[in-house]
């Protein structure tokens, strides 16, 4: 481990705003992460993982992850973890009555 990389411990906000957790280089070796808060009916927006793989860890609420070109629906929410491979179109929608909150971790592939 490089001497310029440091251990990081932080508190998660309990607000409706997006929270950046790991901004990537130089703080990490390339991983980025954040906390997303979706109100009922909101989506994160359709986008691609491109040259990255992504993990979503759901902290509260319920929703649907629409993954792939055909937007295959997967039920997500409290206690669920989702892996999204590189070069994959996806979107997350809050389908419940409560906020859908999750952490995403994105890292570049070799």
TIGUVEX-559148 format. One record per residue (C-alpha): residue in three letters; x, y, z. Coordinates in steps of 0.5 Angstrom, whole numbers. Layout:
N
ALA; X; Y; Z
...
END
This chain:
110
UNK; 0; 0; 0
UNK; 3; 7; -2
UNK; 5; 11; 4
UNK; 0; 17; 1
UNK; -6; 13; 1
UNK; -10; 14; 8
UNK; -15; 10; 12
UNK; -21; 14; 12
UNK; -27; 13; 17
UNK; -33; 18; 16
UNK; -40; 18; 18
UNK; -46; 18; 13
UNK; -51; 24; 13
UNK; -58; 23; 15
UNK; -60; 28; 9
UNK; -63; 28; 3
UNK; -57; 31; -1
UNK; -52; 26; -5
UNK; -46; 25; 0
UNK; -39; 24; -4
UNK; -35; 18; 0
UNK; -29; 17; -4
UNK; -27; 21; -9
UNK; -22; 17; -13
UNK; -15; 19; -14
UNK; -11; 21; -10
UNK; -15; 19; -4
UNK; -16; 12; -7
UNK; -13; 7; -12
UNK; -19; 9; -17
UNK; -25; 7; -13
UNK; -30; 12; -12
UNK; -36; 12; -8
UNK; -42; 16; -5
UNK; -49; 15; -2
UNK; -55; 16; -6
UNK; -62; 18; -3
UNK; -68; 18; -8
UNK; -75; 20; -6
UNK; -81; 16; -8
UNK; -82; 16; -15
UNK; -75; 19; -17
UNK; -69; 15; -21
UNK; -62; 16; -21
UNK; -62; 17; -28
UNK; -60; 12; -34
UNK; -53; 11; -35
UNK; -47; 6; -36
UNK; -42; 3; -32
UNK; -37; 4; -38
UNK; -30; 2; -36
UNK; -32; 0; -29
UNK; -35; -5; -24
UNK; -40; -2; -19
UNK; -43; -5; -13
UNK; -50; -2; -10
UNK; -51; -3; -2
UNK; -58; -2; 0
UNK; -59; 2; 7
UNK; -67; 3; 7
UNK; -73; 3; 2
UNK; -75; -1; -4
UNK; -74; 0; -11
UNK; -73; -3; -18
UNK; -66; -4; -21
UNK; -67; -4; -29
UNK; -60; -7; -31
UNK; -58; -8; -39
UNK; -60; -6; -45
UNK; -67; -9; -44
UNK; -67; -6; -37
UNK; -69; -13; -34
UNK; -72; -11; -27
UNK; -69; -13; -21
UNK; -72; -12; -14
UNK; -68; -8; -9
UNK; -68; -5; -2
UNK; -66; -5; 5
UNK; -61; -11; 6
UNK; -60; -12; -2
UNK; -53; -12; -5
UNK; -53; -11; -13
UNK; -47; -12; -17
UNK; -47; -9; -24
UNK; -41; -11; -29
UNK; -37; -7; -34
UNK; -40; -4; -40
UNK; -47; -4; -37
UNK; -53; 1; -38
UNK; -57; 1; -31
UNK; -62; 6; -27
UNK; -65; 5; -20
UNK; -72; 7; -19
UNK; -75; 8; -12
UNK; -82; 4; -12
UNK; -84; 5; -5
UNK; -87; 10; -1
UNK; -81; 11; 3
UNK; -74; 14; 1
UNK; -69; 9; -2
UNK; -62; 10; 0
UNK; -56; 6; -2
UNK; -48; 7; -3
UNK; -45; 6; -9
UNK; -38; 3; -10
UNK; -35; 4; -17
UNK; -28; 2; -19
UNK; -24; 1; -26
UNK; -23; -5; -29
UNK; -16; -7; -31
END
